[in-house]
Amino acid sequence: MMKKYKKQLILSSIVTLLPILIGLFLWNRLPDTIATHFGSDNVANDWSSKPFVVFGLPLILLGIHLFCLFTTMNDPKKKHQ
């Protein structure tokens, strides 16, 4: 089953990691802290460091993506929901 979706897995993983390349390209133009959370009034209320935003967030999203993919693919009841 995994071989069937290998190209989609690789492509979606690359797209998930693409912000790292963009962040590296714009590294010198980014501020040292970047807003990462906004309140209901659309005002930033939490900030993170530039390295965490550029590297950490995409890697966390990749981990969530792969976790969801593998748990769906390894469904013990084989319902593939």
HULINCOR-V988443 format. One record per residue. N is the residue number from 1. RES is the residue in one letter. PSI is psi as a letter, one per 20 degrees, with the letter a starting at -180 (NA if undefined). Layout:
{{N & RES & PSI} {N & RES & PSI}}
This chain:
{{1 & M & h} {2 & M & h} {3 & K & h} {4 & K & h} {5 & Y & j} {6 & K & g} {7 & K & g} {8 & Q & h} {9 & L & g} {10 & I & g} {11 & L & g} {12 & S & h} {13 & S & h} {14 & I & g} {15 & V & h} {16 & T & h} {17 & L & i} {18 & L & h} {19 & P & h} {20 & I & g} {21 & L & g} {22 & I & g} {23 & G & h} {24 & L & g} {25 & F & h} {26 & L & j} {27 & W & g} {28 & N & i} {29 & R & i} {30 & L & q} {31 & P & r} {32 & D & h} {33 & T & q} {34 & I & p} {35 & A & p} {36 & T & i} {37 & H & q} {38 & F & q} {39 & G & r} {40 & S & i} {41 & D & j} {42 & N & k} {43 & V & p} {44 & A & p} {45 & N & j} {46 & D & p} {47 & W & q} {48 & S & r} {49 & S & q} {50 & K & g} {51 & P & h} {52 & F & g} {53 & V & g} {54 & V & g} {55 & F & g} {56 & G & g} {57 & L & g} {58 & P & h} {59 & L & h} {60 & I & g} {61 & L & h} {62 & L & g} {63 & G & g} {64 & I & g} {65 & H & g} {66 & L & h} {67 & F & g} {68 & C & g} {69 & L & g} {70 & F & h} {71 & T & h} {72 & T & g} {73 & M & h} {74 & N & k} {75 & D & p} {76 & P & h} {77 & K & i} {78 & K & k} {79 & K & i} {80 & H & l} {81 & Q & NA}}
